[in-house]
Amino acid sequence: METSTPGSALSTGPRRSDVRDLFPALGTTDIYLDSAATTQKPRPVIETVTDYHRRATANAGRGSYPWSSRLATRITEIRAHTATFVGSAHPDEIVFTSGATAALNAVALCWALPELRDGDQILFNPLDHASNVLPWHHLRTLLARTGRRIDLVPYRTTPQGTADIDDIAAATGPRTRLVTVAHLHHVYGGLTDVARLRASLPPETLLCVDCSQSGGHVPVDVRTLGADFAVFAAHKMFGTPGTGVLYCARRVHDRLLPFLPGGDTGVRLTAAGLESTGMPRLLEGGTPNIPGILALGSALEVLDSLDRRVIAEHNRGLTRRVVDRLRPIRGIRFLPGPAHTVTGTISPGYGIVSFTLDGIGSQDLGFVLAEHGFLVRTGAHCVRPPEPDAAGDSVRVSTQIYTTVEEVDRFTACVASIAEEIT
Ligand SMILES: Cc1ncc(COP(=O)(O)O)c(C=O)c1O
């Protein structure tokens, strides 16, 4: 299975066989090309989850016995590690959630709901994942019930699959309170230059960055990006489903309402109502997803050891190869993304390419590919634009550090032979 690409991390990173061995589910004949949906799990993550259930299951910090206090200590350590991992200087900026969807809804309900006034605006991309679109529509409905009318202003996507920063800058005005943006787009695979976007915005406009796809694929530093909020999906970063992270910059802490008031929430009950006792607990509540957070801790250690720069370089090489090999196939049409050139040069990709093939619907193509053992995602990929046909169905191929050149070559050869059969 070992093949190397000159200039790619395939030849310079960790040994391919060592990487593959880390992910036990990859030992089958099926070829997994759906890492944007969820990544495979490395052995340390699997062992961490199993150990929690098998050896010392307890509720974290709720008992005075060692099993419980050790878990509380470990969660504190993982919070600190997560802060470092995303570039935050303060662990109190790190909130554990049930996923990126919950984290984005927390921004809408805990910051925007109390904060926005009649006539305020949020800028968003209608072609982003529904989790970064619907919470803002839900917010607008909730605010309308209390007589506040806010505007949701859509902005464009570039042919390279990134947020159109010029369009955002042109649409930003004194009433723009928040711009929400995908870092790495989950269908198009374009990586938006968020630091440049931040520089184009007034300092008082807040910036929310959906790092669900970038978190495990490229180094992310929330301070370099200039994010006020950033969300991460642990299951797309070698962790387990039901765990996510909300980074919430200190500058907004005093403007937040609690998210899930209940056991262990950072609030005090006063005659006037709930009063904050501080972050990050203000946005947490109830028994946390303990095995999920422990798994996240192990996942971050694996990502650190593999090095996200190496992961990014590996996926850049694979993306180029997918595009180069699909491009000559008759009937292939690429969605926006790394297949589209910027002034003559191919824009870099980070492991996501989406396309259609003339003569066969994407769902059907997905079935045929699955019959040949290629596991890809088909459909609209949770994009819900206002005009239902605007997004359209496509096939999305997505890779990670464990994906090999040979797998990608077999996949593109399979698409080529299907294309030949149907023309
Ligand atoms: C860009 C993006 N945002 C948000 C989400 C939702 O993440 P979660 O499953 O953690 O709620 C996804 C998941 O597919 C995604 O790709």
The ligand as an ORCA input file, in Angstrom:
! r2SCAN-3c Opt
* xyz 0 1
  C     -18.771     22.545      8.457
  C     -19.576     21.803      9.476
  N     -20.165     22.480     10.470
  C     -20.877     21.859     11.425
  C     -21.052     20.491     11.411
  C     -21.855     19.836     12.493
  O     -20.988     19.181     13.370
  P     -21.525     18.240     14.561
  O     -21.775     16.919     13.924
  O     -20.397     18.168     15.538
  O     -22.723     18.877     15.145
  C     -20.469     19.741     10.386
  C     -20.675     18.286     10.320
  O     -20.810     17.710      9.263
  C     -19.711     20.415      9.397
  O     -19.113     19.754      8.396
*
